[in-house]
Amino acid sequence: MLDSTAFGAAAAAARAAASGPGPAAPRITLDGHSLRVADVVRLADRRNLPAAPDPAALALTERAWETADRLSATGRVYGRSTGVGANRTEDVGPDDDHGLRLLRSHAGAIGAPLPGREVRAMMAVRANQVLAGGAGLRPSVVTSLVRALDAGVHPVVNEFGAVGTGDLAALAQAGLALVGEHPWDLTDAAPGGRAPDPITLDSNDALALISSNALTLGQSALALADLRRLLSASLAVAALSLIAVGGSYEAYAEPVQLARPHPGSIRAAARIRALIGAPARPTPPLGRIQDPYGFRCLPQIHGPALDAADALERVLNVDINAAAENPLISSEDEAAYHHGNFYAAHAALALDHFRLAALQTARLSTARLAALSEPDFTRLRPFLGDPAPASSGVMILEYAAGAALGEMRAVSHPASLGHAVLSRGVEEQASFASLGARQTLRVADHYRQVLACELVAAVRALRQRGMEPEPGVPAAAAYALAAEVLDPRMEDRPLTEDVADAVGLLDPLAEVCEGVEPAESAEARRGADCADGADGAEGREG
């Protein structure tokens, strides 16, 4: 019997490699118009150091701040010379403490402190939005946030305090930290890193700072990146399962996808073909006439998730560069425009769509897991058991994956169905995008467990059948990664550690999938472009 500790050490090494820092990337300039989801993720994960804000954008920010100061001194500007919410009709007069009182009263977020990466994502988004030039917020807020990102420190921000109409409580906590009245978390500080020196915020700064969905957008960017990786990993895992059951690759043929040319389905099928080395136009029939849906319908179920990811990314790339603060300060017009751009319906609906689409792919993973337990497909013992009588093999993994899928289903419920009437009835609707962002982060946690169960079973089936993917194809590299880490013992035993090790393999498997360049014909590219329209999503998967 092989020593299982060796496999545990290999698994730990794989997890460390997956979580370690990547190669140094160019520094990111914040300019209020070109930040992308991938940039927010790099800043949040501290894979990059932010550059100083773009000088032209910082100058625009200063002009907007000066404009806001003049406007509030000579007229009624919401939140600057008036109260907020139901207090909007109350003039605050020459009250120098109004801004601090507003921050103190709104810094009432509750629940557990958020992880540092989520708060750093919020900081990056907020600094960039201010540089769009419509907030009328003093420039020192931007420079202080950038210094904090550079130092690896973040304000303590609690989980709950927003309903999708602005992350008021979280950003008020950040505002109090900037003036020295709220703690900074130094856990992830760089060597020598410290909190930025306190700055001054007055009545013209408070609402301008907190009128943003920066936390929701930052969390959404992280969740999107996490789930994109898992969608890539799921294709690699599915490819191994397809080989293990001797499945047909007829369903992935290019003519099939061009007959109904949804971009995501074309891409998913092309990835599977590339992973297993299948031709674009195989000669049917190949193997079984009809594989189960878990294999045969993968492009049609995985494809919508890829399309939903692209749709969410388009929304986020707009919003993280938007001057959505209320009121909008226009230096050009010397005006303050009161509006509803803070209402995050676009993000809420895109997040709901994405979670529901990802859920479908997870359900497909449990279907493939069931097929791997079925002798009619594997030609092995039920549940991939060993020769012992009534061996249970991987039977329990169906239950475990089903439980994780149930949790994933619960957090996939549309957040946008929520409703709230707040502030004495003057704010009578809420998008609940903030809830949707948190739910999408949690979806990724449960999805990992589902995919890991399938991966354990797929590798076990390949080992029992004495099969490996064809040498030289990317699926062979995926199998080699998994086989090096996963324990090869077949006797009935607890599989908890096997699944934990498989979770650690998902990021490396995603890299295998994302490193594949599917061979597509010109006809396939034209079909995808036609279906996708002229505004393809940035940063899309291959």
Secondary structure, DSSP 4 states (H G I P E B T S, - for coil): ---HHHHHHHHHHHHHHHHS--S--PPBPP-SS---HHHHHHHHTTSS-BPPPPHHHHHHHHHHHHHHHHHHHHS--TTTTB-SGGGTT-B--S-TTHHHHHHHHH---EEEEPPHHHHHHHHHHHHHHHTTS-S---HHHHHHHHHHHHHT-EE--EEE--SSS--HHHHHHHHHHHTTSSPEE-TTPPTT--PPPP----TTTHHHHHSS-HHHHHHHHHHHHHHHHHHHHHHHHHHHHHHHTT---GGG-HHHHHTS--HHHHHHHHHHHHHHT--SS--S--S-SS--HHHHTHHHHHHHHHHHHHHHHHHHHHHTT----SSEEETTTTEEE---TT--HHHHHHHHHHHHHHHHHHHHHHHHHHHHT-HHHHSS-GGG--SSTT--TTHHHHHHHHHHHHHHHHHTS-GGG----BTTTTB-----HHHHHHHHHHHHHHHHHHHHHHHHHHHHHHHHHT--PPTTSHHHHHHHHHHHHS----SS---HHHHHHHHHHHHHHHHHHHT------HHHHHHHHHHH-S-PPTT---
